[in-house]
Structures are given as structure tokens and as C-alpha cells.
Amino acid sequence: MPGALGSYNWLASHGSEADKYAGKWVAVVEGRVLGAADSVKELLKLPEVKAANKPLVTKIPRQEEADSVLKAE
């Protein structure tokens, strides 16, 4: 599945692989993590991310962040 939807689906279905990026900003294209950084600003400076065509950029929450969001609902 191409594009951002494919990248989102990869993240949603590969939680255990995404766990190693907890607390980081990541850029994903077609199921491949291009880079990870502590801030979105740092992430967007990475050569692999700069060269990518419309990567999905998102923050992978730490477990405690995810838990607090679920409790707020």
C-alpha cells in the first residue's frame, strides 16, 4: 500500500518494532523507517528524511504517554 496510508498501516501493525522508537519522532516511507530523532526538527535534518518523497512523520509515544491518553478518554 503506497504513500502515507501504507506507512501508517505499517506502524499500526508492527507495534513491537515501533516500540524501539518510543519517545522519538520517526519518518516512515512504505513500511521502512528512514530515521528517528528526539525532535521533529532534528528528524527533518537527516539526509534520508530530506531526500524522501512525503514521508509519514509521527511521534511514537512512550508507554506512559499512551496510557495517559487512554485514561483521558
Secondary structure, 3 states (H helix, E strand, C coil): CCHHHHHHHHHHHCHHHHHHHCCCEEEEECCEEEEEECCHHHHHHCHHHHHCCCCEEEECCCHHHHHHHHHHC
